[in-house]
Amino acid sequence: MEQAVIVQFSCGSTDLSRLFALEDQLIEALEKTETGEYDGNEVASDGSDGYLYMYGPDADALFKTIKPILEASAFMKGATVRLRYGPPEEGTREVEVALAV
């Protein structure tokens, strides 16, 4: 699983119940489509911002699977999605996509 999709978002709250519900949807979609796996999140202790990490053999397929779920989540508006087409090292091609505001 060399490729990755990393979502940077503004959480705006220390109540992470919406995030946990979103994670459940992402996990279910990735398992159903077998496009990759959800690896977890990092959220600032003050709830200001966070990251979601997903990995699989094809970053484009991963993003296609999760994009509608992210777009349906109100707190993901304006999030930045980074598609990484290889291992996390110098020179690996990356593309950034902004979700609709």
KAMOBEL-V928851 format. One record per residue. N is the residue number from 0. RES is the residue in one small letter. PHI is phi as a letter, one per 30 degrees, with the letter a starting at -180 (* if undefined). OMEGA is omega as a letter, one per 40 degrees, with the letter a starting at -180 (none if undefined). D_LAST is the distance of its C-alpha to the last C-alpha in whole Angstrom. Layout:
# KAMOBEL-V928851
n:N res:RES phi:PHI omega:OMEGA d_last:D_LAST
n:N res:RES phi:PHI omega:OMEGA d_last:D_LAST
This chain:
# KAMOBEL-V928851
n:0 res:m phi:* omega:a d_last:30
n:1 res:e phi:d omega:a d_last:30
n:2 res:q phi:c omega:a d_last:26
n:3 res:a phi:b omega:i d_last:23
n:4 res:v phi:b omega:a d_last:19
n:5 res:i phi:b omega:a d_last:18
n:6 res:v phi:c omega:i d_last:15
n:7 res:q phi:c omega:a d_last:14
n:8 res:f phi:b omega:i d_last:12
n:9 res:s phi:c omega:a d_last:12
n:10 res:c phi:d omega:i d_last:14
n:11 res:g phi:i omega:a d_last:15
n:12 res:s phi:a omega:i d_last:18
n:13 res:t phi:c omega:i d_last:22
n:14 res:d phi:d omega:a d_last:22
n:15 res:l phi:c omega:a d_last:21
n:16 res:s phi:d omega:i d_last:22
n:17 res:r phi:d omega:i d_last:18
n:18 res:l phi:d omega:a d_last:18
n:19 res:f phi:d omega:i d_last:21
n:20 res:a phi:d omega:i d_last:21
n:21 res:l phi:d omega:i d_last:18
n:22 res:e phi:e omega:i d_last:20
n:23 res:d phi:e omega:i d_last:23
n:24 res:q phi:d omega:i d_last:21
n:25 res:l phi:d omega:i d_last:20
n:26 res:i phi:e omega:a d_last:24
n:27 res:e phi:d omega:a d_last:25
n:28 res:a phi:d omega:a d_last:23
n:29 res:l phi:d omega:i d_last:24
n:30 res:e phi:d omega:a d_last:28
n:31 res:k phi:d omega:a d_last:28
n:32 res:t phi:c omega:a d_last:27
n:33 res:e phi:h omega:a d_last:29
n:34 res:t phi:c omega:i d_last:26
n:35 res:g phi:l omega:a d_last:26
n:36 res:e phi:b omega:i d_last:26
n:37 res:y phi:d omega:a d_last:24
n:38 res:d phi:c omega:i d_last:25
n:39 res:g phi:k omega:a d_last:24
n:40 res:n phi:b omega:i d_last:22
n:41 res:e phi:b omega:i d_last:22
n:42 res:v phi:b omega:i d_last:21
n:43 res:a phi:e omega:a d_last:22
n:44 res:s phi:d omega:i d_last:24
n:45 res:d phi:d omega:i d_last:23
n:46 res:g phi:i omega:a d_last:20
n:47 res:s phi:d omega:a d_last:17
n:48 res:d phi:b omega:a d_last:16
n:49 res:g phi:a omega:a d_last:17
n:50 res:y phi:b omega:i d_last:17
n:51 res:l phi:c omega:a d_last:18
n:52 res:y phi:b omega:i d_last:21
n:53 res:m phi:b omega:a d_last:22
n:54 res:y phi:b omega:i d_last:25
n:55 res:g phi:a omega:a d_last:27
n:56 res:p phi:d omega:a d_last:29
n:57 res:d phi:b omega:a d_last:26
n:58 res:a phi:d omega:a d_last:22
n:59 res:d phi:d omega:i d_last:21
n:60 res:a phi:d omega:i d_last:23
n:61 res:l phi:e omega:a d_last:21
n:62 res:f phi:d omega:i d_last:17
n:63 res:k phi:e omega:a d_last:18
n:64 res:t phi:d omega:a d_last:20
n:65 res:i phi:c omega:a d_last:17
n:66 res:k phi:e omega:a d_last:14
n:67 res:p phi:d omega:i d_last:14
n:68 res:i phi:d omega:i d_last:15
n:69 res:l phi:d omega:a d_last:12
n:70 res:e phi:d omega:i d_last:9
n:71 res:a phi:d omega:a d_last:12
n:72 res:s phi:c omega:a d_last:11
n:73 res:a phi:e omega:a d_last:9
n:74 res:f phi:d omega:i d_last:10
n:75 res:m phi:c omega:i d_last:9
n:76 res:k phi:e omega:i d_last:5
n:77 res:g phi:i omega:i d_last:5
n:78 res:a phi:d omega:i d_last:8
n:79 res:t phi:c omega:a d_last:11
n:80 res:v phi:c omega:i d_last:13
n:81 res:r phi:c omega:i d_last:16
n:82 res:l phi:c omega:a d_last:19
n:83 res:r phi:c omega:a d_last:22
n:84 res:y phi:c omega:i d_last:25
n:85 res:g phi:l omega:a d_last:28
n:86 res:p phi:d omega:a d_last:30
n:87 res:p phi:d omega:a d_last:28
n:88 res:e phi:b omega:a d_last:30
n:89 res:e phi:e omega:i d_last:31
n:90 res:g phi:j omega:i d_last:30
n:91 res:t phi:d omega:a d_last:28
n:92 res:r phi:d omega:i d_last:25
n:93 res:e phi:b omega:i d_last:22
n:94 res:v phi:b omega:i d_last:19
n:95 res:e phi:c omega:i d_last:15
n:96 res:v phi:b omega:i d_last:12
n:97 res:a phi:c omega:i d_last:8
n:98 res:l phi:d omega:a d_last:6
n:99 res:a phi:e omega:a d_last:4
n:100 res:v phi:d omega:none d_last:0
